[in-house]
Structures are given as C-alpha cells and as structure tokens.
Amino acid sequence: MSQTEDDKVVNSAVRKSIIRLLPFLALMYVMAYLDRANIGFAKEAFQVDTGLSNAAYAFGAGVFFIGYALFEVPSNILLYKVGARVWLSRIMVTWGLISAAMMFAHDEKTFIILRFFLGASEAGFMPGVMLYLTFWFPLNVRAKVAGYFWFGPPIAFILGGPASGALLTIHGMWGLHNWQLMFLVEGLLAAFVGVVAYFYLDDKPADRRCKFLNEEEKQALSRVIEKEEKAKVNHGPQGILKALCDPRVLYLCMICFTIQVGSYGIAFFLPSQVAALSGQKVGFIVGVLSGIPSLCALFAAWYIPHLSTKRKERRWIGTITLLCGGLGVALSGMLAATPVWAFIVLCIGCAGLLAVQPIYWTFPTSYLGGAAAASGIALINSLGNLGGFIAPNIRVWAENTFNSPAAGLYLLGAIAIVGALMLSGVFRIGIRRDLDSPAPDIQRDAPAENSATLTSGSLK
C-alpha cells in the first residue's frame, strides 16, 4: 500500500472512531459533571432543609476532590491493566449509585462522607478517557478530538441546568424533598449509562469486538498508534514510578491545578451567581440562564481546538485562551454592579477555562507513553483536581475575609492567570524536545489541507 493510500485508510478509521466513540464519551462526561456539580443547583434548597452552613457546603463540595485525588492513580493503572470498557463502566455505575444516595444526606456528616465517596468512585474517569483517546487517535488530531469530549461539561449545564431546575420545582413526589428527587433521578441515569458503556465501548482498534472498523482500517490505525507509543516511551519517563517523579509531569500538574481552581470555583457557584445577577431564585429560569455561559463554552470547546489543529499551534493559543478565562472570571466580580456586562465576561471566563483543557491535555498525552501514561496522566489530573477542593473554600474565605462577593472571583481569576503564564513557558523547561520527538512518518506526503494527515510533530 502506498503512503497516500495508507493515509486515506487512517483518516477513514479516525473519522469512524470519532463518530462512534466521541458522542458516547461526551454523554458519559455529561453525567459525570452533572453528578459532581448538581450540588450547585440544590445548594439553596438543600441548605434550607438541612441547616448546612456555607462553610460546610464549601467543604463538602470540595471534599469530592480529596477522594478523587487519593484513588486517581490506582484507578487509572487498573484501567490500563483490565481495559477501558470494563473500568469506565464500573466507574459510572458506582458513582451513579452513590450520587443517588445523596438523597440521604440529611446532615453535615453524611453530606461530607457521601461527597468523599462520590469522588473516590469517580476517580480515574477523566484521566481514563484521556488515556483511552491515546489508544484510538494520533496526536495531530487529539486536541480536536478531546474538544468533542469536553462538550460534556457545558452540555451538562445547558441541558442539565434546566432539568435540575425543573426537578427542584417538584415537591413531595414519593415523599421526597425536591433536592432528594434531583439526586435520585440524575444518579440512576448515570448508573444506567454505565451499564450501556460495558456493551458499547471497545478497548482498542485491534480488538475482535470492534466491528465499526474493517481489518484494513484496524491495522493502519494500530500501526500509527504503536509508532507514537514507541516514540513516547523512548523519549519520556519509563515506568509508573518514574512518571510520578518526573519534574515535567509535576510542572504540568501545577498548570492543571490552576485551570481546575478557576473552573470549579465557578461551577459550584454558577447557579447562585447567575441568580444574584438576574435577581431570580434558583429554579428553571436560573437553570436556563446558567446554560448560556455553558453554551459559549460549548462553542469555544469546538472552535479553539480546531483552530489549534489548523494553525499547528497549541502553546500560545492555549495561553491566550486560559488568560481570557482568568480575566473573564475576575471581571465578572468587578462589573457586578452592571449585571449585563458581568454576565458577558462571565461567559468569556467559562469559555476560556473549558476550551483550554483539550489543548492542555495534548502536552501530557504526547509526552507520556505506556504504563507511564497511565500513572502520569492520573497524577496530573488528581493533583490538578485538588483545585476543585481548594476553589470553593478559598472563594468563601476571600469573600468572608474581605467582606466582598467579588473578592473570591478576583482570587480565582488571578490563579488562572498564573496558570496562563506557566503554560506560555511550557517549552522552556525542556518539555518541547520530548513533546516534539520523532513521530510516525506515515503522513509524510499527506495533503496540507487534510488536518488528519498532519505529522504528529507538527502540532507545536
């Protein structure tokens, strides 16, 4: 088979894999994000019924990420060992059932315990999917592909926001409070999707279960992935422990942390922040309005990774995107006296903080290979997601300390801006040599206009 013919087969396999896998993976992320962030919609009703303080709410919302961080690395190693299909399904079913059990969180202690175990049960999902994408998609298209996966969080707010708001308007069904009904319904839906995942997903292109690719496509795509893996293993850390101690991995952890502080500092308070700007109580209307920033984020998650792929540029596009996210968050507090402008910059902040993530994840997934990828990607996500624990607590701390609701937003925005500065220097610490190490040359003679045939090393 000629070089050009092989390229066409690989491109066909990539297109089919996107169509087959990404909508379902995005659906899984919708359910994951909804089950971790729906506490924001239940906040007011939940606190009224349980007497939970703001500080206890912030701690419980954030303790999710302690459980998440503790079990992230072992979870991803197990995914690498037993296969993504089995392990992603297990994760979803477990967290769905625990999320449904949140209906029993009548007091502070139960609330905090269930939030911890919700994080522990969901540990490994996001890094597991990032690792899973490396089994199916070459580096040159991975930012664009990951962008589709990151449709999950904004869709969770666009569709899940009104749905959660609507469920919160139902009182007394089956003798439950409105927030209990919301947790029950959304948790059981996640568990159901987890069961479907077991039968729907395939572990790798070469698997016998994989029926949507023909044998020629399986072989061609597998060759590309195998060559990229060999290049990463030869130039990056080798083995689980070396990845965990690698200074470049730790640097990427810090960038991830700043992104997640900004993201979750907004996500857990978005409904109440929108309610304050609109003068409405949290319910269906606020749920719809809360979907607008997420709609902007959805567009950004599609457009910016595509732009990065087209321009063959990721560092500066990622830096500017994260900078806009941080500035948008900070300005939403500064402009609170003019709700329309505050809402507009809030939309920009949400868009930037989400759209930077598929670009950001091309750095660790193109640097780490083999078992090192399983542990390293999980470590980055687990330490980064500690930002989800820190964010609500430092936001409440800043608001109380400075007696201003804007103070928390200033702090969140500043941390994201620091992350943008770090991202701009990602090549200066030696990451560039490893990320741009020799890659498969199968696309050597590919047409320039076909984004799926760019060389792996060209995306800088």
N, C-alpha and C positions, 0 to 999 in steps of 0.2 A: 504493500500500500504506500502511495506517495505521501510526502509530507502534507500537502494540501488536503488530500483525501482524509488523512488521519485527523487533521484539524477539524474538518467538517463533521466527522463522527463524534469527536469530543464535544464540539459545540452542540450537536444534537442531543448528546447524553446530558450535558449541563442544562439545556432548556427543559428537557423532560423531567430532570430531577428537581428543578425549581418549581415546575408546575405541580409535581407530585408531592413534594415534601414541605415546601415553604408555607402554603396556606394552612396546613395542619399544625406545623410547628408554631406559626403565629397564633393559631387558636389556643394552643397549649399555653403560650405566654399570656394571652388574654386572661385565661382562667387563673394562671399563677399570679399575675399582677393584681387582678381583681380581688383575689382572696387575701393578698397581703395588704392592699390599700383600701379595701372597702370599710375598714375601721374608720377611715376619714369621713365617710358618709354617715356612719352610725354614731359618730362622736357625740353630738348633742343629745340625741335620744338615749344613747347608752349611758352617758354621764348622769342624766336626769334620773333614770331608773335605778342606777347602781350607786350613785353618790360618789363616783370616781372623780378625784381631783385632776386638774390639768397636769400637774407634775406626774401623777401616777399614770395618766393616759399617755403622756410623752414617753415615760419609761417603758410601759407595756408595748407601745407601738414600736419602740426601738429594740426591745429585748429579742424580738424576732430575729434580728441580725446576729445576736450572740449565738443562738442555736445554729443559725445558718453558717456562721464562720467556723464553729467548732467541728462541724461534720462535713464541711465542703470538700476538703482534700480526700478523706477516705471514701466519700461518696463518688467522687469522680474517678478515683482509682478503680473502684468496683465497677463503674460503668465501662471503663476501659477493658476490664477483665471479662465481664459477663455479657457485654453488648448493650448498645443504647436502647434497643427496643424493649428489653425486659426491664432495664433500670429506670428509664424515663417513665414507663408505665407504672412501676412501683412508686416512684416519687409522686406522681399525680394522684394515684388512688389514696395514698397515705395522707397527703396534705389536704385533699378534698374532705376526707372524713374528719380530720382534726379541725379544719375550718368550720365544718358543720357543727362540731362540738362547741364552738364559740358561743352557741346559743345558751350554754350552761354557765357562762362567765358572769355570775351574779355579784361577784365581789372582786376586790383588787387582787387577792392572791390567786384565784382561779384564772382571772384575766391574764396575769403575767405568766403563769405556768403554761397556759394554752398557747400564748403567743410564742413562748420559747420553743415549745414542741412543734408548733407550726413551722418555725424557721428550721428546726432540725430535720423535719420531714421533707421540706422542700430543698434542703441543701443539695447542691450538685446539679440542679436543674439548668440554670443559665450557663455555667461553665460546661456542663454536659452537652448542651446544644452547640456551644461554640466548638467543642471538640468534635462533635458529630458532623458539623459542617466541614471540618478538615478531611473527613472521610469521603466526602462527596464532591467538594468544589475546590478547584485550583485557586491559588492566592489572588490571581489577577481579577477574579470576579467575586472574591469573598466579601469585600466591603458592600458591593451592590446586593449580594445575596443576603448578607446579615442585615442590611437595611430592611428587607422584607420581614425578617423575623422581628425586628424592632417596631413593626406595626402593632405588635401586641399591646404595649402599654397605652398608646393613645386610643386604640380601639376599645380597650378596657374602660377608658373614661368616656369615650364618645357613645358607646352602646351601654356599657356597664353603669355609667353615671346615671342616665335616666332610669335604667332598670332598677338600680339600687334605690334611687329616689322614689320610684313608684312603689317598691316593696315597703319603703318606710312610711308610706301613706296608708298601709293596710294594718289595722289594729284588731287584735283579738282572734285572728284566724287560728284555728286549732288551739285556742287558748294561749297563743304566744304574743309577746310584745313585737312591735314592728321590726326592731333590730334583730330579734331572735329569728324571725322568719327570713330576713335577708341572709343571715349567716347560713341557715339551714339549706335554703334553695341554692345559693351560689356554691356552697361547699359540695353538695351532692352532684351538681353539674360537673364540677372539676373531677370528681371521682369517676363519673361516667365517661368523660373524655379520656381518662387514664386507661380504662378498660379497652376502649376503642383503639388507643395507641398501640396496645400489645398486638393487635391483629393488623394494624395499618402500616406501621413503620418497618423498614428493612435496615439491617445494621450497616452494610456496605454494598457498593455496586456489584461485587463479585458473588454475593450471597445467592444461593439457589432460590430463596423465597422471592427475590427481586424479579418481578415479571414485567415491569413497565419499560425496562431497557432490553434490547436484543443483545445477543452474545458479543457481537462486534463492538457495540457501544460499551458494554461492561468491560471488555478487555482494554479498549482505548482509554477510557476514563480511569481505570485502575492503574494503568501504566503511568499516567500523568501524576496521580496522587502518590504512587510509590516513589517516583523520582523526586518529587518535592520532599517527601518524608526523609529520604536518604540525604538530601542536601541539608535539611534542618538538623538531623542527627549528627552529621559530620561537622557542622559549624556552631551548633548551640550546645547547651549543657546536656550531658548524657546520664540518664537515670533519674529516679524520683528525688533522691536527696540532693543531688547537685542542682537540680532545678529550684528546689526550695531555698537554697543558699546563694543562688546566683544574684549578684548585685544589680544586674539589668532587670531581672524579674522584680526585685524589690523596688526599683525605681518606677517600673510600670504599676506596681501595687499602689504607690503613693498617688500617681495620676488618677488611677481608678477611684481611689478614696475621695479625691476632691470632686470628681464627677458625681459620685453617689451622694455625697453630702448635699450638693445642690439639688439633685433630682428628688431625693426623698424628703429633704427639707421643704420642698414644695408639695410633693404628692400627698403627704399625710395631712396637710392643712389646706389643700386646694379648695375643697368644697366650702370650708368655713371662710377662707379668704375671699372667694367669689361671692359668698353670701354677704360679707361685710361691704364689699364694693357695690353690690347691687341693692343692698337694703332688704334682701329677702331672707326668709328662713330656709334652712337646708331641706330640700324636698325635690319635687320633679323639676321645677323651674331652675333651681340652682344646679341640679344634675345636668340639665340641657346646657346651661351657660358654662358649666365646668368642662363640657365636651369641646368647647370652641378652642381653648389653648391646646387641647389634645388633637384637634383637627389640624391645627397649624403644625404640631409636632409630627403628625402623620405625613403631611406633605413634605416636611423637611427630611424625615427619615427615608423618603423615597428620592427626593431630588438631590440632596447633598452627597450621599454615597454614589449616586450615578454620576454626579459632576466630578467626584474624586476619581472614579474609574475612567471617565472620558479624558480628564486632564492629566491622568497618570501622576497625580499629586495627592498626598494624604497628610503630610505633616502640617503644611500651612493652612489647608482647608480645615483640618481638624482643629488647629489652634484658633482660627478665627471663629469657627462655629462655637467652640467652648467659651471663648471670650464674650461672644454675643449672649450666650446663655447666662453667664455670670452677671453681665451688665443689665440684662433684662430683669433678673431677679432683684438686684439691688434697686433699680429704678422703679420697680413696682411698689416698693416701700416709700421711696422718695416722692412719688407722684400720687400717693393715696388720696390726697385732697381733691384730685381731679380723676374720678373713677374711670372714665373712658380711656384716658391716656395710661393710667395704671394697668388697666386690663390689657391694652395693646402691648405694652412692654412685657407684661406677664406672659402673653402668648409667645413673644420672641424668646423669652427666657426658657419656657418649656420646650420650644422647638430646638433651641441650641443644645440644651442639656441632653435631649434624647438623640438628636441626629449625629452628635459627635461619637456616640458609642459604637455603631458599626464600623466607623473609620478607626477609632481607637483600637478595637479588637483585632485589626489586621496586624498590629505590631506583635503582640504575644503569640498569635496563632501562626505567624510566619517565622518566628524565632524559635519556637519550641516544637519538638517532634517526639514521636514515640511515647514511652512512659513518662518522659519529662513533660510532655504536653499535658498529660492527664493531671499530674501533680501541680505543675507550674500555673496552668490556667486556673485551676481550682484555688490555688493560693492567692493569685491576683484577685480573683473575684471575692474570695472570703474576706481578705483584709480590706479590699476596696469597699465591700458591702458593710463593713463596720461603720462606714459613713452613714448607713441607714439607721444605726443605733445612735450615733453621735448627733445627727442632724436635728431630730425633733427635740432632743434635750438641750442642745446649745441654742436652738431657736427660742425655746421657752426661757432659758437662762438669760439670754440677751434682752428679751422683751421685759422680763421682770427686773433685771439689773438696771436697765436704762429707762424703765417705765415708758416704753415706746414699742408699739407693734411693728414699727419699721426697722428697729434695731436688729431683730432676728434676720430679716431679709438682707440687710446690709452685710451681716456676717456671712450668710450663706453665699451671697454673690461674690464677696471678697475671696472666699475659699475656692470657688470655681475659677476665678480669675488667676489665682496662683496656679491652679491646675493647667490653665491655658499656657502660662509662661513655661511650666515644666514640659508640656507637650511640644512647645516650639524648640526646646533643646534636646529632644529625644535622640537625635543622631549624634550629638556632641559627646555623649558618654560611651560611644563605641557601638551602639545598637545598629547603626546603619550598615556596618560591614556584615553583620550577621543576618540582618533582615534582607539585604540585597545580595546575599551569597549566591553562587551559581545555581541556576534553576533549570528545570527541564527545558530543552531547546526544541520541543515539538512544534512550537508556534513560530519558528524562525522565519518562515516565508509567508506568514499569515497576512491577509489584507488589513491595512491600518484601521479601516472603518469598523471592523468587527471587534467589539470590546472583549468578546470571549476568546480571542486569539492573541491577545497581548501577552508578551512574555511575563512570567511571574516577577522577574527582577525589575520590570519597568515601572511598577507602581511604587513611587517614592514619596 
